């Protein structure tokens, strides 16, 4: 990892394994990850872009899902993993995720002849503004820009406008970043408000309600500052699958009990991570020039040791 100031001055450079021997960092394009997982399922098992319109419990205890195209699906177990704006979570009584005060541009720079960067995570810190980029393939480089904003603002879908807004934020920053943005296909650029939901004990609804259960961002949306959102969703899936498999094999354990056990096991993992991600993001979005100077000249170069801060990435999933 390399950390720089907005002027391009290197603040710190290190290898993750030097900070913690257990660490290994890999950057993967989300589309490739989803396709890889989906390809492990039987053909036709996944129907994409099937937007949910309504959920109801039937008299015989099943869950009826009605899609916007009128299709009706009946299921005995409903696993809601439909993202931050989850219809299943809303049906279960969860509040809308809360805006945390900053937004992010994201995109994928494309180098048809091969991208020139070393396999490193690159961060650039400014005042109330930060950016980063990392190669995800021989020809693609993921980048982001995170900026403070009092409200999310209007949704913008015009990719030309989005690209110009992103470039305007970092127009005087290191040229590598500007080059990556310039080489980003319009259809890969997005701007999103960053949100989270804190799962307060005895206040927030449980992860499951009967035979309905939430997974990933649908249950515990968190800001991306720790890079743990998708990771926690995969952990959820492993734990939930194991709980359900045990319930199906054992007549003594009910499916509803397995779903409750999943929520009880996962809550102590995801709630602290949600808070930590929020706090880290708030700290990295400092605007005060004195505080930013201390961060760049003292805290990052001399005081911060990442080893203890990376322990949250370790998760033993056991045998699959």
C-alpha positions, -999 to +999 in steps of 0.1 A: +000+000+000+011+035-008-004+066+010+001+100-005-010+136+001-030+155-024+002+172-036+016+137-044+040+135-014+044+099-002+033+097+034+039+060+039+045+028+020+043-007+034+035-044+026+005-058+045+024-089+055+050-067+071+022-053+093+006-086+100+018-120+087-018-133+084-028-106+058-033-112+022-050-086-001-066-093-034-086-069-056-114-085-075-139-069-099-173-073-084-188-085-117-162-113-120-169-123-084-207-125-090-203-144-122-179-169-106-203-176-078-233-178-101-216-202-124-213-227-096-251-231-095-272-251-119-282-233-151-314-212-146-310-212-108-305-174-108-329-149-125-313-115-125-332-081-126-363-097-110-375-067-090-397-075-060-431-057-058-448-074-028-443-099+000-471-117+019-475-147+043-499-173+030-524-192+052-504-224+049-472-207+063-455-200+030-441-167+018-455-153-014-432-130-035-448-110-063-424-095-089-430-064-109-438-084-140-466-102-121-448-134-115-456-151-081-431-172-062-440-193-032-412-204-007-409-219+027-377-200+035-370-165+023-334-152+024-333-115+018-300-105+003-314-078-019-289-050-010-289-017+008-324-007-002-338-042+007-375-047+002-373-077+025-357-056+053-384-029+049-411-056+051-395-069+083-396-034+099-360-022+095-354+015+091-339+030+060-301+031+060-287+064+073-267+088+052-233+094+069-223+127+053-202+118+023-207+104-012-184+084-035-176+083-072-165+049-084-153+036-117-131+011-137-103+026-158-097+005-189-062+000-205-067-021-236-029-025-241-024-034-204-025-012-173+009+001-160+005-001-122+022-024-097-002-046-076-006-020-048-034-002-031-029+035-036-046+061-013-045+099-016-057+120+013-069+156+010-091+179+032-127+165+033-117+145+002-098+113-005-093+090-034-078+056-042-070+032-070-059-004-073-054-027-103-081-055-105-069-072-137-042-068-164-063-042-181-086-027-154-080-003-125-107+004-099-108+039-085-129+059-061-133+095-048-150+101-015-161+137-007-181+154+020-216+167+012-243+178+037-270+159+018-269+132-009-281+156-035-301+147-067-295+114-085-274+119-116-274+093-144-256+112-171-222+096-172-206+126-189-217+148-161-205+123-135-170+120-150-166+158-152-177+162-116-152+135-104-124+151-123-132+186-110-128+174-074-092+161-080-081+183-109-049+193-091-041+159-077-015+134-089-018+129-127-021+091-124-055+094-109-067+118-136-054+095-163-074+065-148-106+086-148-101+097-184-097+061-194-129+050-176-158+039-198-188+060-191-210+031-182-188+021-153-189+054-134-214+058-106-220+083-077-236+070-045-243+084-011-226+063+016-250+049+042-251+024+071-275+009+097-265+003+133-281-028+147-287-017+183-294-046+207-330-048+219-340-019+196-333-031+160-354-059+146-338-094+147-321-108+116-349-133+111-387-134+115-400-168+114-387-183+081-375-150+067-339-140+072-316-112+060-280-115+047-254-089+038-262-053+030-299-061+034-293-066+071-261-047+080-252-020+054-219-005+063-197+022+048-168+008+026-140+023+047-128-011+059-135-030+027-157-055+046-192-051+032-190-079+006-167-099+028-192-099+056-220-109+032-199-140+022-193-148+059-231-145+065-237-170+036-213-195+050-227-194+085-263-194+073-257-223+050-241-243+078-270-236+102-297-245+076-278-277+066-277-288+103-314-281+108-324-300+077-303-330+087-315-329+123-351-335+133-345-319+166-335-285+153-361-264+135-354-241+105-367-211+125-343-220+153-314-222+128-322-187+115-323-173+150-290-190+158-275-174+126-285-139+137-272-145+173-238-157+160-234-130+134-245-099+153-213-096+175-193-097+143-212-072+120-223-046+146-188-036+157-175-036+121-204-012+111-194+012+138-157+010+131-162+016+094-182+047+102-156+061+127-127+054+103-146+071+074-154+102+096-118+105+106-105+102+070-129+129+059-115+156+082-115+191+067-097+211+094-063+221+080-045+217+113-059+182+119-051+172+083-015+184+087-011+163+119-026+133+101-002+137+071+030+146+090+027+126+123-002+102+126+001+083+093+039+083+089+049+077+125+021+067+148-004+044+131+005+007+131-019-012+110-014-047+124-039-044+152-063-025+129-064-054+104-075-081+128-111-076+117-103-091+083-095-125+098-124-149+097-122-187+101-149-201+079-139-237+086-145-265+061-170-257+033 
